[in-house]
Amino acid sequence: MYIKLQRKVFMNKSRKTKLLNYLLPLATVGLAPVAILSASCQNNAASNGELEKIKKELEQKEQELREKNEKIEQLEKEKKENEEATPQNDNAVEVEVSAHNFKNFNQEYTIQEKNNVNAYKIKDDKSKVVYVDLDEFLKVLDGLVDLKLYSSYIDEVKNRKVYLSKEKNGKTLNKLIVDWKENKIFTTSTSFFHEILKPQELTDGNQFLEIDYESKNEDDKGVSFDLGKYHMDILYKDGKLLLPFSVFNTLFMSQTFNNIYFNGKTFTNLEAGLDSWGSIEDEPRTRIRHDSGLSGQKATVEERKANFNHLAFTMDYFYGLKYYKQIESFESFISAEDKAKLLSTDPEQYNKAYVNIFHKQLNELHTRLNSFSYYETQWDQELEEKLQYPNDYGKYRIDFENNRKMLVDKFEKKFGKKISKFGPDDYIRYHGNTAIVTLLQFEDGTQEDIKGPDAWKYDTYFLMRHLMSEVSKKPEIKNIVLDIAINGGGSVNSMVRTLGFMTDKPILNREFDILNRRGDLSKSKVDTDGDNNYDGDAYEKYNWNLLVSLNTFSAANQLTSIVKEMGIAKIIGKRTGGGMSAIMPITLIDGTTITISSPNNAVFGETNKEIESGVEPDINLEYDDFYNDKKINEVLEKAKTNQSA
């Protein structure tokens, strides 16, 4: 049940208003008209040099005056706001507090296990919405969160708390404002949630990269999350700022590729989410699912409403393809039947709605179910064991999987072995003066993974180094085909490193964040030989080409787009499969785990053109010829002839 808290009490206004009354008169003292100064200076000018000097002094004074006037306007605005402000709090609201264990299972961060982590609930609230103290929980996450990279202050007059993300030198980067009166959270940029984090401990995603960044915002409005619109409250009680835990999890954890599960008994942090990256270990699964005591139980009607509200909040703000698919809101997009099922207390019913919405209606590969809720009777069963193919999937996924199976069969037949049995040299083959190099995904290995001789198994960069070393031993090779026809994507940084083997030009990677309305351009140089020298490392003497298909997806689709924009290779094959968004893992209140297309979208060119619908090849090649090396060579030679003509 949504409780619109009426029990707000008034507090004394701060002394800030009084201070402003003193500041305003003082700020206006001693401001001389510019025209008088200008005339006086001109009369005394003895030379062009002096006039130029005086001109600069006048410009400086004018700038100082403008800044003072702007400061005065800001002070007047703040004074008016303070006079009109109505300080409120939720001290009269009765809450129940319970203490719980917290444990981290994301190995990229060292976070100490803790007991007595508080969860708050409003007394007699049938929705049983859990709140957390924002400041307390950020401290619980010390090890993931760098407590030195942000500061905060309370402004009770304006009913808000302000958090500032900072560089190590103290410079402010972005601002987060939590307004408990309006039930809104504002940030100048969602980069705030990343700026307060420590770096990963095991994996260095930027290794062998030298990157320059450019960003351009469409406006400076920032991002405002309206919790009240989704029947959610922010509480300020007894000096504590209490956020709905589900909102805290989405904003601070999901965006940073973590998710915390609260099953009523324990807090458990995972990288991404339950079964988001395949099967997880037994300990966290048991802790999250079995130990909850909710298996085989049913949520209340009010709990299902709260779960729906959080789902709608998440999809409306964070679903990255909402504009591409012309979705006005999550609630208007889904059917009345699916909404009724989502609100049902029967797990079988709301699971059907989850499957229909995320697999069939949205019908794209980055958005999918990972695991069902805490209430599943068979708590240890993975989702893939419960879903039926093709009945529980959308048309695009079915077409994608059928096409991939066809290509994989042809590929394995070509080599006479299963992909799972491949060694490093199996990823390359030769025909005449052409080398065909195959990459099946883009991976980042941990620092431990890449130490040994089998680093190629874990990190695409080291596989490419090996393959290009082998190609270099054959002087007859003139052409290289990079085969990413069955490459489903992976790490963007790994993909950029791969492009560094093809060109010495800075790799232009364009992305557009639809939530922040910001275009980002990274320009990357790649150290392909690991000698800390980023110049002249590429294998530009070869005639590079790409082989792509419907199954060239996500980061592989993004690579194809970059190649097309930069003109560093010919693209042959079929239109790529799209997948322009980064992914974002989400945990709902009921424990259901989903992955969605995030607001961060890869785009093409300076106009930020979408690539969700795929990238068209330069030269068509039928699927039957994808592993016909003679045919590929003929296509390349014909393309060269046409180009020279």
Secondary structure, DSSP 8 states (H G I E B T S, - for coil): --------EE----THHHHHHHHHHHHTTT---HHHHHHHHHHT--SHHHHHHHHHHHHHHHHHHHHHHHHHHHHHHHHHHHHH---EE-TTS-EEEEEEEEEE--TTS----EEEEEEEEETT-TT---EEEHHHHHHHTBTTB-GGGEEEEEETTTTEEEEEEE-TTS-EEEEEEEETTTTEEEES-TTHHHHTB---SS--TTTTEEEEEEEEES-S--EEEESGGGT---EEETTEEEEEHHHHIIIIIGGGTEEEEE-SSEEEEEES-TTTTS---HHHHIIIIITTS-TT----HHHHHHHHHHHHHHHHHH-TTTTTTT-S-HHHHS-HHHHHHHH-S-HHHHHHHHHIIIIIIS--TTSEEEE--TT-SSTT--HHHH--TTTTS-HHHHHHHHHHHHHHHHHHHHHTS-GGG--GGGGEEEETTEEEEE---B----TTGGGSTTGGGT-HHHHHHHHHHHHHT-TT--EEEEE-TT---B-HHHHHHHHTTT-SS-EEEEEEETTTTEEEEEEEEE-TTSSS--SS-S-TTSEEEEEE-TT--THHHHHHHHHHHHT-SEEEES------EEEEEEE-TTS-EEEEEEEEEEEETTTTEE-TT----SEE--GGGTT-HHHHHHHHHHHHHHHH-
